[in-house]
Amino acid sequence: MTMSIQLSASFALLALVLSLADAYDPSPLQDICVGVAEPHNALFVNGMFCKNPSLATADDFLFSGLQVPRSTANPVGSTVTPVFAAQLPGLNTLGISMVRIDFGIGGLNPPHTHPRGTEILLVLEGTLYVGFVTSNQLNNTFFEKVLHPGDVFVFPIGMIHFQLNVGKTNAVAIAGLSSQNPGVITVANALFNAKPPISPEVLAKGFQVDEKLVETLQKKLWYYN
């Protein structure tokens, strides 16, 4: 292999590593960084203060109760139980998290996006219709699938996606996310329940609908999942 080819290969590998390193949560520079609310004797890292590592206990890395079904008695018929760094402090700086999603019959996890994380979904019970939409770059291509227990589906980072229970029973899914705090932007909430409100003229022109319809949607009591 010539020197120029070696250099080209090295630069290509470096570019790949840097792109991966910049795509998700920063890599930790210590073994553990248990998140704490109080700054006393702590260091602010990655959005949370870090407990003195010598004071950490096994309980800092434990979350219990994810096996318990949650009520889906709400307007969308689903409930998300997050296990982010806020709920499991030991996740701080580790770049991962998870959620449990309970669906009633016909329940929907409304169209939403995670600005800081890719989601991988595993169906445990029931039948889910899922899908995501790509950006304008790929002409807003829609990928959809019906999932059964044991099926796994991935939603790329930042893509708008949803899950709908199309079975005759309740459904349960577990999802992993590539961030300790992936964030959630529910599309309807963000557009029609913004504070202060987005101008009805903007939304009416954006959706090509009447302003009165926009004003009606803005008056609804939106459910936050």
Residue pairs with C-beta under 8 A, 6 or more apart in sequence:
1 9
21 27
23 157
24 95
24 116
24 117
24 178
24 179
25 46
25 93
25 94
25 95
25 116
25 178
25 179
25 180
26 46
26 93
26 95
27 95
28 93
28 94
28 95
30 53
30 93
31 53
32 53
32 56
32 60
32 90
33 45
33 46
33 48
33 50
33 51
33 53
33 92
33 93
34 50
34 51
34 53
34 56
34 60
34 61
34 89
34 90
34 92
35 48
35 49
35 50
35 51
35 85
35 86
35 89
35 90
35 91
35 92
36 42
36 48
36 49
36 50
36 51
36 89
37 49
38 49
39 49
41 52
42 49
42 50
42 51
42 52
43 49
43 50
44 50
45 92
45 93
46 92
46 93
46 180
47 85
47 181
48 85
48 89
48 92
50 92
50 93
51 60
51 89
56 90
60 89
60 90
61 88
61 90
62 88
62 90
63 83
63 87
63 88
66 81
66 83
66 100
66 174
69 102
69 170
69 172
70 79
70 81
70 100
70 102
71 79
71 102
72 78
72 79
72 102
72 103
72 104
72 107
72 170
73 104
74 223
74 225
75 223
76 107
76 108
76 109
76 110
76 223
76 225
77 103
77 104
77 105
77 106
77 107
77 108
77 165
78 101
78 102
78 103
78 104
78 107
78 108
78 109
78 163
78 165
78 225
79 101
79 102
79 225
80 99
80 100
80 101
80 109
80 225
81 99
81 100
81 101
81 102
82 97
82 99
83 91
83 97
83 98
83 99
83 100
84 91
84 97
84 180
84 181
84 182
85 91
85 92
85 97
85 180
85 181
86 181
88 97
91 97
91 180
92 180
93 180
94 180
95 178
95 179
95 180
96 176
96 177
96 178
96 179
96 180
97 117
97 176
97 177
97 179
97 180
97 181
97 182
98 174
98 175
98 176
98 177
99 174
99 175
99 177
100 172
100 173
100 174
101 109
101 163
101 172
101 173
101 174
101 175
102 170
102 171
102 172
103 109
103 126
103 128
103 163
103 165
103 170
103 171
103 172
103 173
104 165
104 170
105 165
105 167
105 168
105 169
105 170
106 164
106 165
107 164
107 165
107 170
107 171
108 162
108 163
108 164
108 165
109 162
109 163
109 164
109 225
110 162
110 186
110 187
110 188
110 225
111 160
111 161
111 162
111 186
111 187
111 188
112 160
112 161
112 162
112 184
112 185
112 186
112 187
112 225
113 158
113 159
113 160
113 161
113 184
113 185
113 187
114 155
114 157
114 158
114 177
114 179
114 182
114 183
114 184
114 185
115 157
115 158
115 182
115 183
115 185
116 157
116 179
116 181
116 182
116 183
117 157
117 177
117 178
117 179
117 182
117 183
118 154
118 155
118 156
118 157
118 177
118 178
119 154
119 155
119 161
119 175
119 176
119 177
119 182
120 152
120 153
120 154
120 155
120 175
120 176
120 177
121 130
121 147
121 152
121 153
121 154
121 155
121 163
121 173
121 174
121 175
122 150
122 151
122 152
122 173
122 174
122 175
123 147
123 148
123 149
123 150
123 151
123 152
123 171
123 172
123 173
124 149
124 172
124 173
124 174
125 149
125 169
125 170
125 171
125 172
126 149
126 165
126 167
126 169
126 170
126 171
126 172
127 146
127 147
127 148
127 165
127 166
127 167
127 171
128 146
128 147
128 163
128 164
128 165
128 166
128 167
128 171
128 173
129 144
129 145
129 146
129 147
129 163
129 164
129 165
129 166
130 144
130 145
130 146
130 147
130 153
130 155
130 161
130 162
130 163
130 164
131 142
131 143
131 144
131 145
131 161
131 162
132 142
132 143
132 155
132 156
132 159
132 160
132 161
132 162
133 140
133 141
133 142
133 143
133 159
133 160
133 161
134 140
134 141
134 142
134 143
134 156
134 159
135 158
135 159
145 151
145 153
146 166
147 153
155 161
157 178
160 187
163 173
165 171
184 225
186 222
186 224
186 225
188 217
188 222
189 222
189 224
191 198
191 203
192 198
192 203
192 214
192 217
192 218
192 220
192 222
193 218
193 220
193 222
197 218
200 211
200 214
200 215
200 218
201 211
203 209
203 214
204 210
204 211
204 213
204 214
207 214
